[in-house]
């Protein structure tokens, strides 16, 4: 807080940073991006998320939130009392839920695989040049209908928290010789090697099967489908240890 001041800019109070800290502010946004790239949205994390999501979907009609009058899993979102009882323990609650008819068998099997780290296999990923929701939905439908080996085709975005925009354009600074005036410091005023693009969109493919033949077939299918000049295949690229 040593280099921060509150200054009125165009009639609005702004939290402004000393101009000499501009590179540290850039680094703050970059550090956030790298945490998402290397940890929060790492492919292994994405696979675990997909498996848990599938297990919850398979369990939703047969699992009842413990401590409620038979409230179904997804119905808890609109039932405040049940919602307060729905915690991270739902994973273990599904695993131990009394299920004499075996209706939760598939959900329990998926969660058991997560526990044993028998995860679905990462097939490939590609870097999209554009983010088009209609195109993505069409691609998911068409691709999965042609490649039945594929478990999931997902889109993952990485940015500086303002989509395609540079958040630094909205950060106000002040100078040592004029501490009561808020100014904007544009990238062009600093360096030519600072980033010019602030959003990446990846499409990732995950396969249920874990045998080599299935993985290779899925990878061939993925490469053939996305070999349209609008993607850059990153078949063996990884940014962190799995």
C-alpha positions, 0 to 999 in steps of 0.5 A: 500500500506504500505506492497507492493513493486514492485520486479523483479522476473525472469525478470518480475516486480511483485507486492509483498506483505509483508509475514506477510500479507499472511492471509489477502490476503487469507481473501481477496479471501475468502471475495470475495467468500462469497459475491458471495455465499451470495449475487451476486449468491444467489438463489433469485438473480438467479431467478430474473436473469432467469425471466428477461432473459426469458422476454427479449427472449420473447420480442426480436422479437417484441420490438424495441429500442426507439430512433432508426430506428426500431432496434430489441432488440438483434440486438442492440449488433451489432448496436453501435448507438442502443447499446448506447441507450440500458440501464437498462431502457429496463425493463420499456421500454418493460413494456410501449412499444406500443403493440396493437397486444399483442405480448409482453404480455408474456414478460410484464407479467413476468416483472410485476411478478418481480416488484411485487416480485411474483418470480418463486419458488426455488425447490432445488439445488445440489453440483456437484463433477465435472464440465462436460459441456457435462454431464450438457447439457445432464442432462438439456435436459433429466431432463426437458423432463421428468419433465415439471414442471421445469422452469430452470436447471442452473449451478452456480460456486463459486471459488477463481477466478482461477477455481480449482487453488489456486490463492495464489500460484501465489501471490508473497511475500517478507520478512523483512530481504530480501525486494528485493527477491520475494517468494511464500508462499505455503499453506502447509507452513502456516496451515493445516486448510486452504482450499484445494478445490477452486471451487464448482459447484451447479445445481439449479432448479427453477419452474414456478408454485408456488402451493405446489403440483407442488413444491413438485412434482418437488422436488421429480423429482429432488431428484430422478433424481440426486440421483446417488451418485455424488451429495449432495442434499441441499434441505433446505440449505440457506446462507442468508435471502431471 
